[in-house]
């Protein structure tokens, strides 16, 4: 049996209408990537390069992203993150090689300066701690750069 274009369109529209009535069948309003607000700026950048590492992606509630970095003792580094209007609070964490939290901040746009006491491998995590009403995900933009901050 062959279905003509008009019938196919009717079936498609009827299916979309039914899906809209079933909770969870359609994405919540405004789902997808949205533009994050401006990250807090590095107060004293060492280089013209804005980010040595940048993560820009969609996060669900309590979802996190982690990156391993080698940081040098005595050097200062700037860490900052921001979310799009769908984001509530964002957690930004630095973990030492043992997994202990060396530095952390949480807010809509967390930022801080970090100067390691030991050269070594550190893990930087960004995590969606809360989302605005009716959203399942939001976009986080996180950045790490060398800095003259203290």
Phi, psi and omega in degrees: 000135181249132180259132179285167181302320181295317179293321179299316179298317179298317180296316179300311181296319178297319179296319179295321179294315179296317179299326179293336179275342182267116180302134178086350180283331179247152177296151177297162184307135175069023180294154181112176181298135173232159187283123178291155174289171182292132177291151172301131186285148174295118185294329182217076182296143179274326182234164177291335180296126185284319182228127172280333175217134178223139176236122178229109181198173180276136180234138169270171180303131181064009175280143181228160177234137182230143176225139178267136181225150170259118180248143183264139177304134175084343177276146178260142181229144179253128178239132181210151177213156174212159180239166176278174182301345178279344182278146169261249179269147178240137174258134178236124188227147168240125179249139177281182184296340178270356180090003178280145179287118179271329180199146179205157175205149175217132177184188176292326178223074182290147176203154176193163175260140180224129177237105182296144176274344182221137173289133180175186181272127179237154177247130177254130180235139170242138184218137176280107182274330177204156178235154177291159184311134173074007178255144178262344182202166178204168184261136175241137174244114181241146185219146176226135180208158174292151184208162172261010181296160177224000000 
